[in-house]
């Protein structure tokens, strides 16, 4: 008897012994060695058959203790490794000269793969068959390896798909009442996630996606996946006063997070989410898609609620270094947020094709279903906003598509828009006996305001006032009344979101009744908040929008024809007394010209701006929207304000923007004609290029006179 045969006999006998953790690793090593060195095809099949029913490996209690998927992953790895060795041995044997002994067993890849497949017989469950078939296919064909013949590869792929469909169907019939049923479902999803890139398109479409999708979602959110967010409870269980004290007193509270991150499914959520997305796209039963979306919504809602009860929910990224010890920031804290971001990426990657089906699937894009799907998608993203708002974690293409597509769908249904905002409405700041907004509250409010900004055109006026304006103005009032309040990472984005929400309401023609009552408060708040609480970019955009709203053809221009000029007067007066020192630089193209923006040149250093030049630039930005009778007058007054800037570098920024407005086409035909006349015969060229006053300038020698009056020197020189 050869050494391989003796090892085979010993291994088969050890398979039937009671489970002993100390011997399991030795059994895996022996199995991998035998699979690579056995030269009898029947022995390879026998070894596989006994491995899939081995008492020493598949004992019930170790599977119940959470080792089931790890066991499955080890079996898959054993056959993947053995297949790699067989493929490498065949390549080396092809280079041997006549008479040299073969390397390894000498069994060719096709024969070895057939022998392994025969070992997946009726003695073991189908989900176990998938482990050996998947491991074999991956070892032979992944990473552009082509070890199998074309026909055998197709047969093996067919066997993988058939085993997966039958295993899921069997588990679905049992409704997951048995523990190994849940293990079998998770094993199928794990194996498919690994082998999915290897399968051909033809065999991918043979998967029963109506069964794969719910199994994949259960695997993501279940005990072997993200545990429905219960890992956050282990952190909450040790809550004591003070974050650092809590960590020092119970550092093991993060141990469950570490254990969860090392589990097979969480470690491979990227491939699993791609499998789930494929299943969403190709599921034939739309009810399965809706049920999966509902499960993800419930999962994210539970995650948000558990985070609210976590002792660390009030820690903002700007204060981490002050309230958390360095070893915690580098270790458990970073690990926790890495896991939370993985949850967000997985959920978003799965719901993205769901909202995509609402655009194409005739059963989901009907009026009874599409708004419900869009609303649930937005609720799901809202539940994840405490993760997505951290360091702009939502700035990836899949999230943006999901969010904007949901908005496009829901805006067609005003009643659904109102219902969503009512369900998602956060607490307004500054209410009696209400505590200060926590970072979680700020994240929820920021998501709400950013979403409401897109829905105002679909809201009736009473709803726009109660659901958008009330919260936005309350937030602006609370922030402006306490400028010394502690700053967080979301303070500025939240403040700008409140401004944008108000501007969105004011820009809707159907809400004209609100505009006249809101504009005075808004402009007062805008001027009071600049430059301490709002960036130059946002200030210029806000003021330009308000002037545009107060000008024709908006209806408010007919009832209040002097409102636009009044706003300009307020800004002009403020610019005369504004500070002239440069403001801190902000990211983006705050003061770049339109031509720079159109060219996409964002690498050039930003030109400096001060409070004074920002106000003057706001006057320049408003010129294309002014009523025609006042355009020429405000061209002159804006040029005068520009020339009042003492710093040549700052003045040059305004001059470039002024010139850009005049020549870039921002003005319509009528206003452009006025601009041309002002430039040629109205003294515009001299004022802009040469910084000279116009002949009709109403101030001479410091004396204030009416327009057209004769100064003292002219009177003395007159011969009349």
C-alpha positions as CSV (number, residue, x, y, z in Angstrom):
1,X,0.0,0.0,0.0
2,X,1.4,3.4,-1.0
3,X,1.7,6.3,1.3
4,X,-1.2,8.1,-0.4
5,X,-3.4,5.1,0.1
6,X,-2.5,4.9,3.8
7,X,-3.2,8.6,4.2
8,X,-6.5,8.1,2.4
9,X,-7.5,5.3,4.8
10,X,-6.5,7.3,7.8
11,X,-8.4,10.4,6.6
12,X,-11.6,8.5,5.8
13,X,-11.5,7.0,9.3
14,X,-10.9,10.4,10.9
15,X,-13.9,11.8,9.0
16,X,-16.3,9.6,11.1
17,X,-14.8,10.5,14.5
18,X,-16.6,13.0,16.8
19,X,-15.8,16.6,16.1
20,X,-12.6,17.8,17.7
21,X,-11.5,21.4,16.9
22,X,-7.8,20.5,17.3
23,X,-8.0,17.8,14.5
24,X,-10.0,19.8,12.0
25,X,-7.1,21.8,10.5
26,X,-5.2,18.5,10.1
27,X,-8.1,17.0,8.2
28,X,-8.2,20.0,5.8
29,X,-4.5,19.7,5.1
30,X,-4.7,16.0,4.6
31,X,-7.7,16.4,2.2
32,X,-5.9,19.0,0.1
33,X,-2.8,16.8,-0.1
34,X,-4.8,13.8,-1.2
35,X,-6.8,15.7,-3.8
36,X,-3.6,16.8,-5.4
37,X,-1.8,13.4,-5.3
38,X,-4.4,10.6,-5.7
39,X,-4.1,9.1,-9.1
40,X,-7.2,6.8,-8.9
41,X,-10.3,8.6,-10.1
42,X,-12.5,6.5,-7.9
43,X,-10.6,7.5,-4.8
44,X,-11.0,11.2,-5.6
45,X,-14.7,10.7,-5.9
46,X,-14.8,8.6,-2.7
47,X,-12.8,11.3,-0.8
48,X,-15.2,14.0,-1.9
49,X,-18.3,12.0,-1.0
50,X,-17.0,11.2,2.5
51,X,-15.8,14.8,3.1
52,X,-19.3,16.2,2.4
53,X,-20.8,13.9,5.1
54,X,-17.9,13.8,7.5
55,X,-19.0,13.9,11.1
56,X,-15.8,15.4,12.3
57,X,-16.4,18.5,10.1
58,X,-20.2,18.8,9.8
59,X,-21.1,18.2,13.4
60,X,-24.2,20.1,14.3
61,X,-23.0,22.0,17.4
62,X,-20.0,23.7,15.8
63,X,-22.3,24.9,13.0
64,X,-24.8,26.3,15.5
65,X,-21.9,28.2,17.3
66,X,-21.3,30.4,14.2
67,X,-18.7,28.3,12.5
68,X,-20.9,27.1,9.7
69,X,-19.9,29.5,7.0
70,X,-16.2,29.4,8.0
71,X,-16.4,25.6,7.5
72,X,-18.0,26.1,4.1
73,X,-15.3,28.6,3.2
74,X,-12.6,26.2,4.2
75,X,-14.1,23.4,2.0
76,X,-14.3,25.8,-0.9
77,X,-10.7,26.9,-0.4
78,X,-9.5,23.3,-0.2
79,X,-10.9,22.4,-3.6
80,X,-9.8,25.7,-5.1
81,X,-6.2,25.1,-3.9
82,X,-6.3,21.5,-5.0
83,X,-7.5,22.5,-8.5
84,X,-4.7,25.1,-8.7
85,X,-2.1,22.4,-7.9
86,X,-3.6,19.9,-10.4
87,X,-3.6,22.6,-13.1
88,X,0.0,23.6,-12.3
89,X,1.1,19.9,-12.3
90,X,-0.4,19.3,-15.7
91,X,1.4,22.3,-17.1
92,X,4.7,21.1,-15.6
93,X,4.2,17.5,-16.8
94,X,3.7,18.8,-20.4
95,X,7.3,20.1,-20.3
96,X,8.8,16.8,-19.0
97,X,11.0,14.7,-21.3
98,X,10.2,11.1,-22.1
99,X,10.9,8.8,-19.1
100,X,10.8,11.4,-16.4
101,X,8.3,10.7,-13.5
102,X,5.2,12.9,-13.5
103,X,4.7,15.7,-11.0
104,X,1.9,15.0,-8.5
105,X,-0.7,12.4,-9.3
106,X,-0.5,12.8,-13.1
107,X,-4.3,13.1,-13.4
108,X,-5.3,15.6,-16.1
109,X,-7.5,18.5,-15.2
110,X,-10.6,17.3,-17.1
111,X,-10.5,13.9,-15.5
112,X,-9.9,15.3,-12.1
113,X,-12.8,17.7,-12.3
114,X,-15.1,14.9,-13.5
115,X,-14.0,12.8,-10.5
116,X,-14.7,15.6,-8.0
117,X,-18.1,16.2,-9.6
118,X,-19.0,12.5,-9.2
119,X,-18.3,12.7,-5.5
120,X,-21.1,15.3,-5.1
121,X,-23.7,12.5,-4.8
122,X,-27.1,12.0,-3.2
123,X,-25.5,11.3,0.2
124,X,-25.0,15.0,0.9
125,X,-27.1,18.2,0.5
126,X,-27.1,20.1,-2.7
127,X,-25.7,23.3,-1.0
128,X,-22.6,21.2,-0.1
129,X,-22.2,20.1,-3.7
130,X,-21.9,23.8,-4.6
131,X,-18.8,24.1,-2.5
132,X,-16.8,21.5,-4.3
133,X,-18.1,22.5,-7.8
134,X,-17.4,26.2,-7.2
135,X,-13.9,25.6,-5.7
136,X,-13.1,23.4,-8.7
137,X,-14.4,25.9,-11.3
138,X,-12.6,28.8,-9.7
139,X,-9.3,26.9,-9.4
140,X,-9.4,25.9,-13.0
141,X,-10.9,28.9,-14.8
142,X,-10.6,32.1,-12.7
143,X,-8.1,34.8,-13.4
144,X,-8.0,34.0,-17.1
145,X,-6.9,30.4,-16.5
146,X,-8.2,28.0,-19.2
147,X,-7.4,24.5,-17.7
148,X,-10.7,22.8,-18.7
149,X,-12.0,21.9,-22.2
150,X,-14.7,24.1,-23.4
151,X,-17.4,21.4,-23.1
152,X,-16.4,20.4,-19.6
153,X,-16.3,24.0,-18.4
154,X,-19.8,24.6,-19.8
155,X,-20.9,21.4,-18.0
156,X,-19.4,22.5,-14.8
157,X,-21.0,25.9,-15.0
158,X,-24.3,24.2,-15.6
159,X,-23.7,22.0,-12.6
160,X,-23.0,25.1,-10.4
161,X,-26.1,26.9,-11.5
162,X,-28.3,23.8,-11.2
163,X,-27.0,23.0,-7.7
164,X,-27.6,26.6,-6.6
165,X,-31.2,26.7,-7.9
166,X,-32.1,23.4,-6.4
167,X,-30.5,24.2,-3.1
168,X,-32.4,27.5,-2.9
169,X,-35.6,25.9,-4.0
170,X,-35.2,23.2,-1.3
171,X,-34.5,25.8,1.4
172,X,-37.4,27.9,0.3
173,X,-39.8,25.0,0.6
174,X,-38.7,24.4,4.2
175,X,-39.1,28.2,4.9
176,X,-35.8,28.2,6.8
177,X,-37.3,26.4,9.8
178,X,-34.2,24.2,10.2
179,X,-30.8,25.7,11.2
180,X,-28.9,24.1,8.4
181,X,-31.5,25.5,6.0
182,X,-30.3,29.0,6.8
183,X,-26.7,27.8,6.6
184,X,-27.4,26.3,3.3
185,X,-29.0,29.5,1.9
186,X,-26.0,31.6,3.1
187,X,-23.6,29.0,1.7
188,X,-25.2,29.2,-1.7
189,X,-25.0,33.0,-1.7
190,X,-21.4,33.0,-0.6
191,X,-20.4,30.4,-3.2
192,X,-22.2,32.3,-6.0
193,X,-20.6,35.6,-4.9
194,X,-17.2,34.0,-5.4
195,X,-17.9,32.2,-8.7
196,X,-20.2,34.8,-10.3
197,X,-17.4,36.5,-12.2
198,X,-16.3,33.2,-13.7
199,X,-19.7,32.2,-15.0
200,X,-20.6,33.0,-18.6
201,X,-23.4,35.3,-19.3
202,X,-25.5,32.4,-20.6
203,X,-25.3,30.6,-17.3
204,X,-25.7,33.7,-15.2
205,X,-29.1,34.2,-16.8
206,X,-30.0,30.7,-15.9
207,X,-29.9,31.5,-12.2
208,X,-33.3,31.6,-10.5
209,X,-33.1,35.3,-9.4
210,X,-36.5,35.1,-7.8
211,X,-34.8,32.9,-5.2
212,X,-31.3,34.4,-5.3
213,X,-32.5,37.9,-4.4
214,X,-34.3,37.2,-1.1
215,X,-31.6,34.8,-0.1
216,X,-28.9,37.4,-0.8
217,X,-30.7,40.1,1.2
218,X,-31.2,37.8,4.1
219,X,-27.5,36.9,4.0
220,X,-26.6,40.6,4.0
221,X,-28.8,41.6,6.9
222,X,-29.0,38.3,8.9
223,X,-27.0,36.8,11.7
224,X,-24.1,35.9,9.4
225,X,-24.2,39.3,7.7
226,X,-24.7,42.6,9.4
227,X,-26.8,41.1,12.2
228,X,-29.6,43.7,11.7
229,X,-27.4,46.2,13.3
230,X,-27.3,44.4,16.7
231,X,-23.6,44.9,16.9
232,X,-24.3,48.5,18.0
233,X,-26.1,47.2,21.1
234,X,-22.9,45.7,22.4
235,X,-21.5,49.2,22.4
236,X,-24.5,50.6,24.1
237,X,-24.5,47.9,26.8
238,X,-21.4,49.3,28.4
239,X,-22.4,53.0,28.4
240,X,-21.0,55.0,31.3
241,X,-20.4,58.7,31.7
242,X,-17.7,60.0,29.5
243,X,-16.6,58.5,26.2
244,X,-13.0,57.9,27.2
245,X,-14.1,56.5,30.6
246,X,-16.5,54.2,28.8
247,X,-13.7,52.9,26.5
248,X,-11.3,52.4,29.3
249,X,-13.9,50.7,31.5
250,X,-15.2,48.3,28.8
251,X,-12.8,48.1,25.8
252,X,-14.4,44.6,25.0
253,X,-17.6,46.4,23.8
254,X,-16.0,46.7,20.4
255,X,-15.1,43.0,20.2
256,X,-18.4,42.1,18.5
257,X,-17.7,44.7,15.8
258,X,-14.3,43.1,15.2
259,X,-15.7,39.6,15.1
260,X,-18.4,40.7,12.7
261,X,-16.0,42.3,10.3
262,X,-14.0,39.1,10.2
263,X,-17.0,36.9,9.2
264,X,-17.0,35.4,5.7
265,X,-20.1,37.4,4.5
266,X,-19.1,40.9,5.7
267,X,-15.6,40.3,4.4
268,X,-17.0,39.7,0.9
269,X,-19.9,42.2,0.7
270,X,-18.5,43.7,-2.5
271,X,-19.0,40.5,-4.6
272,X,-22.2,39.8,-2.7
273,X,-23.8,43.2,-3.5
274,X,-22.9,42.7,-7.2
275,X,-24.7,39.4,-7.1
276,X,-27.7,41.0,-5.4
277,X,-27.8,43.8,-8.0
278,X,-27.8,41.2,-10.8
279,X,-30.6,39.4,-9.1
280,X,-32.6,42.6,-8.8
281,X,-32.2,43.3,-12.5
282,X,-33.2,39.8,-13.6
283,X,-35.9,38.8,-11.1
284,X,-39.1,37.9,-13.0
285,X,-41.4,38.5,-10.1
286,X,-41.6,42.1,-9.2
287,X,-43.1,41.3,-5.8
288,X,-39.7,39.8,-4.8
289,X,-38.0,43.1,-5.6
290,X,-40.5,45.0,-3.5
291,X,-40.2,42.6,-0.6
292,X,-36.4,42.9,-0.7
293,X,-36.6,46.7,-0.7
294,X,-38.9,46.5,2.3
295,X,-36.4,44.3,4.2
296,X,-33.6,46.7,3.4
297,X,-35.8,49.6,4.6
298,X,-36.5,47.9,7.9
299,X,-32.9,47.0,8.3
300,X,-31.7,50.6,7.8
301,X,-34.4,51.9,10.1
302,X,-33.2,49.6,12.8
303,X,-29.6,50.6,12.3
304,X,-30.5,54.3,12.6
305,X,-32.4,53.6,15.8
306,X,-29.6,51.6,17.3
307,X,-27.1,54.3,16.4
308,X,-29.3,56.8,18.2
309,X,-28.9,54.8,21.4
310,X,-25.2,54.3,21.0
311,X,-23.1,56.4,23.4
312,X,-21.0,57.7,20.6
313,X,-23.8,59.1,18.3
314,X,-23.1,62.6,19.6
315,X,-19.4,62.6,18.7
316,X,-18.8,64.8,15.7
317,X,-15.8,64.3,13.5
318,X,-14.5,67.7,14.4
319,X,-14.4,66.8,18.1
320,X,-13.1,63.3,17.9
321,X,-9.6,64.1,18.9
322,X,-10.8,66.0,22.0
323,X,-13.2,63.4,23.4
324,X,-11.7,60.1,22.3
325,X,-8.3,58.7,23.2
326,X,-5.8,58.3,20.3
327,X,-5.6,54.5,20.6
328,X,-9.4,54.3,20.2
329,X,-9.4,56.6,17.2
330,X,-6.8,54.5,15.4
331,X,-8.3,51.2,16.4
332,X,-12.0,50.5,17.3
333,X,-13.3,53.9,16.1
334,X,-11.8,53.5,12.6
335,X,-13.0,49.9,12.5
336,X,-16.5,50.8,13.5
337,X,-16.8,53.5,10.7
338,X,-15.2,51.2,8.2
339,X,-18.0,48.7,8.9
340,X,-20.7,51.3,8.8
341,X,-19.5,52.6,5.4
342,X,-19.4,49.0,4.1
343,X,-23.1,48.7,5.2
344,X,-24.0,51.9,3.3
345,X,-22.1,50.8,0.1
346,X,-23.8,47.4,0.2
347,X,-27.3,48.7,0.7
348,X,-27.0,51.5,-1.9
349,X,-25.5,49.1,-4.5
350,X,-28.5,46.8,-4.0
351,X,-31.3,49.4,-4.1
352,X,-29.8,51.2,-7.1
353,X,-31.1,48.6,-9.7
354,X,-34.4,48.6,-7.8
355,X,-35.0,52.2,-8.5
356,X,-33.7,51.7,-12.0
357,X,-36.4,49.1,-12.7
358,X,-39.0,51.7,-12.0
359,X,-37.9,53.4,-15.2
360,X,-38.1,50.3,-17.4
361,X,-40.3,47.6,-15.8
362,X,-43.9,48.1,-16.8
363,X,-45.1,46.5,-13.6
364,X,-43.1,48.8,-11.4
365,X,-43.4,52.1,-13.2
366,X,-47.1,52.3,-12.9
367,X,-48.6,55.1,-10.8
368,X,-49.5,52.8,-7.9
369,X,-46.0,51.4,-7.5
370,X,-43.4,53.9,-8.7
371,X,-43.9,56.6,-6.1
372,X,-44.0,54.0,-3.3
373,X,-40.6,52.6,-4.5
374,X,-39.1,56.1,-4.8
375,X,-40.4,57.1,-1.3
376,X,-39.0,53.9,0.3
377,X,-35.7,54.5,-1.5
378,X,-35.4,58.0,-0.1
379,X,-36.3,56.7,3.4
380,X,-33.6,54.1,3.1
381,X,-31.0,56.8,2.1
382,X,-32.3,59.0,5.0
383,X,-31.7,56.2,7.5
384,X,-28.1,56.0,6.2
385,X,-27.5,59.7,6.2
386,X,-25.5,59.6,9.5
387,X,-23.0,57.5,7.5
388,X,-23.2,59.2,4.1
389,X,-22.8,62.7,5.6
390,X,-19.5,61.9,7.2
391,X,-16.6,63.2,5.0
392,X,-18.9,63.3,2.0
393,X,-19.2,59.6,1.8
394,X,-22.2,59.9,-0.5
395,X,-20.1,61.3,-3.3
396,X,-20.0,58.2,-5.5
397,X,-21.9,57.5,-8.7
398,X,-24.2,54.8,-7.5
399,X,-25.5,56.8,-4.6
400,X,-26.0,60.0,-6.8
401,X,-27.9,58.0,-9.4
402,X,-30.1,56.3,-6.8
403,X,-30.9,59.6,-5.0
404,X,-31.6,61.8,-8.1
405,X,-33.6,59.1,-9.9
406,X,-35.8,58.7,-6.8
407,X,-36.3,62.5,-6.7
408,X,-37.2,62.5,-10.4
409,X,-39.9,59.8,-9.9
410,X,-41.4,61.2,-6.7
411,X,-41.7,64.8,-8.0
412,X,-44.4,63.6,-10.4
413,X,-46.7,62.7,-7.4
414,X,-47.4,65.8,-5.2
415,X,-49.3,63.7,-2.6
416,X,-46.3,61.3,-2.2
417,X,-44.0,64.3,-1.8
418,X,-46.1,65.7,1.0
419,X,-46.3,62.4,2.7
420,X,-42.6,61.8,2.5
421,X,-41.7,65.2,4.0
422,X,-44.3,64.7,6.8
423,X,-42.8,61.3,7.7
424,X,-39.2,62.5,7.5
425,X,-39.6,66.0,9.1
426,X,-37.0,66.5,11.8
427,X,-37.5,68.7,14.9
428,X,-37.0,72.4,14.3
429,X,-34.2,74.1,16.2
430,X,-34.9,76.7,18.8
431,X,-38.1,75.2,20.1
432,X,-38.9,75.7,23.8
433,X,-37.1,73.2,26.0
434,X,-35.5,71.6,23.0
435,X,-31.8,70.6,23.4
436,X,-29.2,71.6,20.9
437,X,-29.0,69.5,17.7
438,X,-26.7,66.6,17.9
439,X,-24.6,65.5,14.9
440,X,-27.2,62.8,14.2
441,X,-30.0,65.4,14.2
442,X,-27.9,67.7,12.0
443,X,-27.4,64.8,9.5
444,X,-31.1,64.1,9.4
445,X,-32.0,67.8,9.0
446,X,-29.4,68.2,6.3
447,X,-30.8,65.3,4.3
448,X,-34.3,66.6,4.8
449,X,-33.5,70.1,3.6
450,X,-31.5,68.9,0.6
451,X,-34.3,66.7,-0.4
452,X,-37.0,69.3,0.2
453,X,-35.1,71.7,-2.1
454,X,-35.9,69.4,-5.0
455,X,-39.6,68.9,-4.1
456,X,-40.9,72.4,-3.8
457,X,-42.2,72.6,-7.3
458,X,-44.4,69.7,-6.6
459,X,-45.8,70.9,-3.3
460,X,-48.9,73.0,-2.8
461,X,-48.3,76.4,-1.2
462,X,-49.5,75.5,2.3
463,X,-47.3,72.4,2.4
464,X,-44.3,74.4,1.1
465,X,-44.8,76.8,3.9
466,X,-45.2,74.3,6.8
467,X,-42.8,71.6,5.6
468,X,-40.0,73.7,4.1
469,X,-40.1,77.3,5.0
470,X,-40.9,76.8,8.7
471,X,-38.0,74.5,9.3
472,X,-35.5,76.4,7.1
473,X,-36.3,79.8,8.6
474,X,-36.3,78.4,12.1
475,X,-32.8,77.0,11.5
476,X,-31.5,80.3,10.0
477,X,-33.0,82.3,12.9
478,X,-31.5,79.9,15.5
479,X,-28.1,79.9,13.9
480,X,-28.0,83.7,13.3
481,X,-29.1,84.5,16.8
482,X,-26.2,82.4,18.3
483,X,-23.2,83.0,16.0
484,X,-20.9,81.9,18.8
485,X,-22.4,78.4,19.0
486,X,-19.9,75.5,18.6
487,X,-19.1,74.6,15.0
488,X,-19.4,71.1,13.8
489,X,-18.6,69.4,10.5
490,X,-22.2,69.9,9.3
491,X,-22.8,73.5,10.5
492,X,-21.9,75.2,7.2
493,X,-23.5,72.6,4.9
494,X,-26.7,72.7,7.0
495,X,-26.8,76.5,7.0
496,X,-26.4,76.6,3.3
497,X,-29.0,73.9,2.8
498,X,-31.5,76.1,4.7
499,X,-30.7,79.0,2.4
500,X,-31.1,76.8,-0.7
501,X,-34.4,75.4,0.6
502,X,-35.8,78.9,1.0
503,X,-34.6,80.0,-2.4
504,X,-36.2,76.9,-3.9
505,X,-39.5,77.9,-2.5
506,X,-39.2,81.5,-3.6
507,X,-38.3,80.4,-7.1
508,X,-41.5,78.6,-7.7
509,X,-44.1,80.8,-9.4
510,X,-47.0,79.1,-7.7
511,X,-45.6,80.1,-4.3
512,X,-45.6,83.9,-5.1
513,X,-47.9,84.6,-2.2
514,X,-45.1,83.5,0.2
515,X,-42.4,85.4,-1.6
516,X,-43.2,89.0,-0.5
517,X,-43.5,88.0,3.1
518,X,-40.3,85.9,3.2
519,X,-37.9,88.1,1.2
520,X,-37.4,90.9,3.8
521,X,-36.6,88.3,6.5
522,X,-34.4,86.4,4.2
523,X,-32.4,89.3,2.9
524,X,-31.9,90.6,6.4
525,X,-30.7,87.2,7.5
526,X,-28.5,86.9,4.5
527,X,-26.7,90.2,5.1
528,X,-26.4,89.5,8.8
529,X,-24.8,86.1,8.2
530,X,-22.2,87.1,5.8
531,X,-19.3,86.5,6.0
532,X,-19.3,84.8,9.3
533,X,-21.9,82.1,8.7
534,X,-22.1,81.8,4.9
535,X,-19.5,81.5,2.2
536,X,-19.0,84.1,-0.6
537,X,-20.1,81.6,-3.2
538,X,-23.4,80.9,-1.4
539,X,-24.0,84.6,-0.7
540,X,-23.6,85.5,-4.3
541,X,-25.9,82.7,-5.5
542,X,-28.5,83.6,-3.0
543,X,-28.6,87.3,-3.7
544,X,-28.6,86.8,-7.4
545,X,-31.6,84.3,-7.1
546,X,-33.6,86.7,-5.0
547,X,-33.0,89.6,-7.4
548,X,-34.1,87.3,-10.3
549,X,-37.3,86.4,-8.4
550,X,-38.1,90.1,-7.8
551,X,-37.6,90.9,-11.5
552,X,-39.8,90.2,-14.6
553,X,-41.2,87.8,-15.6
554,X,-41.8,86.6,-12.1
555,X,-45.3,87.7,-10.8
556,X,-43.9,89.6,-7.8
557,X,-42.3,92.2,-10.1
558,X,-45.8,93.3,-11.2
559,X,-47.1,93.8,-7.7
560,X,-43.9,95.2,-6.2
561,X,-42.0,96.8,-9.1
562,X,-39.4,98.6,-6.9
563,X,-38.4,95.5,-4.9
564,X,-35.4,94.6,-7.0
565,X,-33.9,98.1,-6.9
566,X,-34.5,98.2,-3.2
567,X,-32.5,95.1,-2.7
568,X,-29.7,96.5,-4.8
569,X,-29.7,99.7,-2.7
570,X,-29.4,97.7,0.5
571,X,-26.4,95.8,-1.0
572,X,-24.8,98.9,-2.4
573,X,-25.1,100.6,1.0
574,X,-23.6,97.6,2.7
575,X,-20.7,97.5,0.2
576,X,-19.7,101.1,1.0
577,X,-18.9,100.2,4.6
578,X,-17.7,96.6,4.2
579,X,-14.3,95.3,5.3
580,X,-11.6,95.2,2.7
581,X,-9.2,92.5,4.0
582,X,-9.2,89.2,2.1
583,X,-11.4,86.4,3.3
584,X,-10.1,82.9,3.8
585,X,-10.0,80.9,0.7
586,X,-12.8,78.4,0.1
587,X,-12.8,75.3,-2.1
588,X,-14.2,75.4,-5.6
589,X,-14.6,78.3,-8.0
590,X,-16.1,80.9,-5.8
591,X,-14.7,83.9,-7.7
592,X,-13.8,82.3,-11.0
593,X,-15.2,83.7,-14.2
594,X,-17.9,82.0,-16.2
595,X,-15.3,81.3,-18.9
596,X,-13.1,79.5,-16.4
597,X,-16.1,77.4,-15.3
598,X,-17.1,76.5,-18.8
599,X,-13.5,75.5,-19.6
600,X,-13.5,73.2,-16.5
601,X,-10.2,74.6,-15.3
602,X,-10.4,74.0,-11.5
603,X,-6.7,73.7,-10.9
604,X,-5.9,77.4,-11.0
605,X,-5.5,79.1,-7.7
606,X,-8.7,81.0,-6.7
607,X,-8.4,84.8,-6.9
608,X,-8.7,86.5,-3.5
609,X,-12.0,88.1,-2.4
610,X,-12.9,90.4,0.5
611,X,-16.3,91.2,2.1
612,X,-16.4,94.4,-0.1
613,X,-15.6,92.7,-3.4
614,X,-18.0,89.8,-2.7
615,X,-20.8,92.4,-2.3
616,X,-19.8,94.2,-5.4
617,X,-19.6,90.9,-7.3
618,X,-23.1,90.2,-6.1
619,X,-24.2,93.4,-7.8
620,X,-22.4,92.4,-11.0
621,X,-24.1,88.9,-10.9
622,X,-27.5,90.5,-10.6
623,X,-27.2,92.8,-13.7
624,X,-28.5,90.2,-16.2
625,X,-31.8,90.0,-14.3
626,X,-32.7,93.6,-13.6
627,X,-35.8,95.3,-15.0
628,X,-34.9,97.1,-18.2
629,X,-35.6,100.7,-16.9
630,X,-32.9,100.4,-14.2
631,X,-30.2,98.5,-16.1
632,X,-28.2,101.5,-17.3
633,X,-28.3,103.2,-14.0
634,X,-27.1,100.1,-12.1
635,X,-24.3,99.5,-14.7
636,X,-22.9,102.9,-13.7
637,X,-23.4,102.5,-10.0
638,X,-21.9,99.0,-10.1
639,X,-18.8,100.3,-12.0
640,X,-18.5,103.1,-9.4
641,X,-18.6,100.5,-6.6
642,X,-16.0,98.5,-8.4
643,X,-13.7,101.5,-8.7
644,X,-14.2,102.2,-4.9
645,X,-12.2,99.0,-4.2
646,X,-8.8,100.3,-3.1
647,X,-6.8,97.0,-3.5
648,X,-5.8,96.7,-7.2
649,X,-5.7,92.8,-7.0
650,X,-9.2,92.7,-5.5
651,X,-10.5,95.3,-7.9
652,X,-9.1,93.3,-10.8
653,X,-11.2,90.3,-9.8
654,X,-14.4,92.4,-10.0
655,X,-13.3,94.0,-13.3
656,X,-12.9,90.5,-14.9
657,X,-16.3,89.4,-13.7
658,X,-17.9,92.7,-14.9
659,X,-16.3,92.3,-18.4
660,X,-17.4,88.6,-18.4
661,X,-21.1,89.6,-17.8
662,X,-21.0,92.1,-20.6
663,X,-19.5,89.9,-23.3
664,X,-20.2,86.3,-22.4
665,X,-23.9,86.2,-23.3
666,X,-25.4,86.2,-19.8
667,X,-27.5,89.2,-20.7
668,X,-30.5,88.8,-23.1
669,X,-30.7,90.8,-26.3
670,X,-32.5,93.8,-24.8
671,X,-30.2,94.2,-21.8
672,X,-27.1,93.5,-24.0
673,X,-28.2,96.4,-26.2
674,X,-28.4,98.7,-23.2
675,X,-25.0,97.4,-22.2
676,X,-23.5,98.2,-25.6
677,X,-24.9,101.7,-25.6
678,X,-23.6,102.3,-22.0
679,X,-20.2,101.0,-23.0
680,X,-19.9,103.2,-26.1
681,X,-21.6,106.5,-25.3
682,X,-22.5,106.2,-21.6
683,X,-18.9,106.2,-20.3
684,X,-18.8,102.5,-19.5
685,X,-15.5,101.9,-21.2
686,X,-13.8,104.7,-19.3
687,X,-15.2,103.5,-16.0
688,X,-14.4,99.8,-16.4
689,X,-11.1,100.0,-18.2
690,X,-9.7,103.3,-17.0
691,X,-11.5,103.7,-13.7
692,X,-12.7,107.2,-14.7
693,X,-15.9,108.8,-13.5
694,X,-18.6,109.5,-16.1
695,X,-19.4,113.1,-17.1
696,X,-22.8,112.8,-15.4
697,X,-21.2,111.7,-12.1
698,X,-23.2,113.3,-9.3
699,X,-20.3,114.0,-6.9
700,X,-17.6,116.6,-7.6
701,X,-15.0,117.9,-5.2
702,X,-16.8,116.1,-2.3
703,X,-20.0,118.1,-2.9
704,X,-23.2,116.2,-3.2
705,X,-25.4,117.5,-6.1
706,X,-28.3,116.4,-8.2
707,X,-27.6,114.7,-11.4
708,X,-26.9,117.3,-14.2
709,X,-26.1,120.1,-11.8
710,X,-23.1,122.4,-12.6
711,X,-20.2,122.4,-10.2
712,X,-18.5,125.4,-8.8
713,X,-15.6,125.4,-11.3
714,X,-17.9,125.2,-14.2
715,X,-20.0,128.1,-12.9
716,X,-16.9,130.3,-12.7
717,X,-15.8,129.4,-16.2
718,X,-19.2,129.9,-17.8
719,X,-19.3,132.9,-20.1
720,X,-23.1,133.1,-20.1
